[in-house]
Amino acid sequence: MSITLYASRICPWAHRAYIALAELGLDYTEVIIDLEKPREPWYLEINPRGLVPSIKYNDQIIIESSIVATFLAELKENHLVPFPGTPEAALKRARINFFVDTYINKAQPLIQSAIATADIAKKAEYANQFVEVIEKQLAPLLADAKPFFGGNSKLTLAEVLTASFVLRLYTFAKSGVDLIPQEAIERIRKIENWQKWADALHAHESVVGIYVEEDVVLATKRRYAKLAAEQK
């Protein structure tokens, strides 16, 4: 088995693949893609969309972060996701999928909107809406976390697909970074189910192993500054 990972360590979507590979103990060759430069022709031949991550598994190319992570989790039986074939496995997979869908499609867009706007009132409004999604939709799904999703003591695919965004959430609210309002994080920390789970993510080596806060903050600020300039 030969795996080549084409990725960027500052990208939360690519971070998903790093977490999956680390958690599964899979060996791979890493090729860094500079996201601040136009994609080179050789990479566009690998992934015409120009996005990261991509992986080459033996001679096959697989793209899109959730597909990459799920593919890796399905290579062999493991603790991330139950193998299909039973009603119990199907139910567990459905619950994982629902949790991930809620975070990525309901919560994450609000954080992106909060970072993107320079309007303080709108930034606070987006952050407040985000906290409501955490409190009302996501925290109840973590009621049985031990400390990970679905009563598991080990990481699951739910964490693989959301943890990179959760790390950045807490980083972006830090004093001196101020990409999102600190008050939002202060409120989130009081949501017990959520915060126990988030603390477990921050303590888990496969989640934080490649994460360098300073690099992520710098790249994120540059990205949103560029987007703001393009919109003028």
Buried (B, 14 or more C-beta within 10 A) or exposed (E): EEBBBBBBBBBBBBBBBBBBBBBBEBEBEEBEBEBEEEBEEEBEEBBEEBBBBBBBBEEEEBBBBBEBBBBBBBEEEBBBBBEEEEEEEEEBBEBBBEBBEBBBEBBBBBBEBBBBBEEEEEBBBBBBBBBBBBBEBBBEBBEEBEBBBBEBEEBBBBBBBBBBBBBBBBBBBBEEBEBBBBEBBEBBEEBEBBBBBBEBBEEBEBBBEBBEBEEBBEBBBEBBEEEEEEEE
